[in-house]
Amino acid sequence: MTGDETFQRPYGAPIAVALTGASGAQYGVRLIECLVAAGREVYVMISKAAHRVIAVETAFDLPAQPERLAEALSALCRAGPDQIRCFGREDWMAPVASGSGRWRALVVCPCSTGTLSAVACGASNNLIERAADVALKERRPLILVPRESPLSAVHLENMLKLTQMGAVMLPAAPGFYHQPQSVEDMIDFIVARVLNQLGIEQTLMPRWGE
């Protein structure tokens, strides 16, 4: 079982969040912030390419060293003690590297097409890819948030393959029926969808019909 009832931790079952080298790191950081606000423990992995994108696209100061990264994210997201844990690219002793590790789900947000391809073929060349492989083999929720346009046949084939394996493809394609007034509103549209998939209550976006 991987539900919250199996965990005796202050913040419940940990949720793993990985940011890879696609545009849209804001989605991932906002997701971490919302998970923290919901009282969840969060395991964070940020790829080398993602750090480069973050430096170009955002004003976030996120160090590469895991302990310093955890401190920076904890301050940014107003996390409690040990609520955010960060792991390096080759930290094979991290909980997410094994099916026996205690964690509930993995969200790759944003998910680069390179990561998409690696996960689809089970490459497991780094901790993010291995965590996705573990999620698939253990039948744990795996949510991938690709941000690419246009999509090639290779991208679409990988998405179909992963969907057939049980992963959820949730492209970073915000809607407009809620009449967004800011970039933050558009970010929240996608983050709300991710939280809904995780079964975590959210107030970012009303559910249809409510």
N, C-alpha and C positions, 0 to 999 in steps of 0.2 A: 504494500500500500504506500502511496506517496501523498496522501492528503494530510491536512494540518493535524489530524488526530494522532499521527504517528510521531509528532515532534514535541519535545519538551524543552523548547527554547523560548527566551523572552519575547521574541517577535514572530513566533510561528514558523511555518515552513519557509525556508529561504527561496527567493526568486532570483535566478541568475539573469543578468542583463549584459549583453556584449555589444559594443559599438565597433563597427568595422569601417572600411575606407570609402563608403558611399557618402554623398552629400546628405546633410540632414542630421548632424550630430545633435541638434537641438531636440529632436524627437527623443533620443535616448536619454539625454540629461533630464528632460522634463519627466520622462517615465520613471527614472530613478527617484526624482523628487516626489512624485505622486505615490510611489510604493512606500517610501519612507513615511509620508504623511498618513498612509493607510496602516502604518504600524508593522510593516513587513521588514524582515532582514533581507538585504540585497547583496548578492555576490556580483562584482563588476569586473569585466575584462574589456580592455581597450586595445585594439590592434595598433601597430606602428603607423600604418596608413591612416587610421582614424585620428591619431594624435596630430598628424600633419593637416588633415582636413579641419579639425577643431581649431588649430592655430590660424587657419586662413578664414574660416567662416564665422567664428565666434570670438567673443571677448573672454571666454572661460580660460582660466589659468589652471590647467590640469597636468601635473607632473607625470612623468612616465613611471617613476619608481613606485611600486605598489603601496607601500606604507604612506608615502607622501600623498599619493593619489587619493587614498582613503580619507586622509585628513582634509584634503581640499574639497572632496565631494561631500564629506560630512558637514563641513562648514557651509558649503553652497546649498545643500539640501536640508539643513537643520536636523541632521540625524542624531539619534541617541548614541550612547557608548556602544561600540562594536556593532552598530546596526548596518554599517556598510563595510564589506570586506573586499579587497581588490587583489587580483592575482595576475601574475606576469605570463608572458607568452609561452613559457616552457615550465610552468609550475605544475609538474605532473603529480604532485602530492596534494593539489587543491581538491576539495570535495567534488567538484564538477567533473573531474577526470575519471571517475569511476561510478558504476551503477550502484555501488554500496554507499556512496556519498549521500548525505541527507540534504536534498534540495528538491523543490517541487516542479519547476519549469524553467525553460530557457527562452529568452526573447533576444533575438539579434536585431538591433534597432539603432542605426540603419544597417541593412545587410547589403554589402557590395556584391556585384555579380561574380566576383572572384570567390568570395566566401560561399555564395550560393552553389557554384560549381564544385567547390571542394567538399561541401557537405553532401551534395547529391552523389558524389562518387566515394564517400567515406574516406577522404584523404587523411584526416586527423594529423596534419603536420604541425599544428599548434594547439594551444589549450582551447581556443574558441571552437575550432573544428572538432576536436575530441569531445567537448561538452555536447555539441550538437549530435555527434554520433551516439553518445551515451543516451541522450534524450530519445532518439529514435529507437534504439535497441531496448530501452527500458519502458517504452510506450509512455513517456512523460510528455507533457505539452511542449511543443517546439513551435514558436511563432517567429516567422521571418518577415522583416519589414524592408523589402527592396526599394531602392530609389534610383531608377534608371529610366531613360526614355530617349529614343524608341527602344523597344525590346527586340532582340534578334531571335531567330528560331532556337538557338542554343539556350538563351535565357528562358524561353517559354518551355522548352523540353525539360530543363532542370526544375522549373517550377512545377510542372506536371508530375515529374518523377517524385519530387519531395512531397507533393500533396498526396500522391498515391501511397507514400510511406507513412502518412499520418500527420505530417507537418501542416501548419496553417500559413498560407501565403497572405500577408496583409500589406499590400503595397502602400507606400506613402503618397496616397492620392486623396487629399482632403476634399470633402464635398462643400457645397456652398448653400445648401438649403437652410442652414441655420444662420445665414447672413453674417459671416465673420466680419468683425470690425478691425481686426489686427492680425499680424503674423502669428501672435500667440494663440489667437482663437483657432487658426488653422492647424497649428501644432497640437493643440488640445483635442481637436477632432480625431486625429490618429491615435493619440495616447489613450483617449477614452475607449476607442475600439480595442486596443490591446488589453486594457484593464477589464473590459467586458469578456474578452476571451479567457482571461485568467480567473474570472469569477470574483473579481474584487470590486466592491462597491465604489462608484465614482460619481462626482457631481460636476464633472467638466462639461458633459453634454447630456441633455435629457434623452431618455430612451423614446423611441418612436411611439407616439400615441399617448405619452405622458405629459 
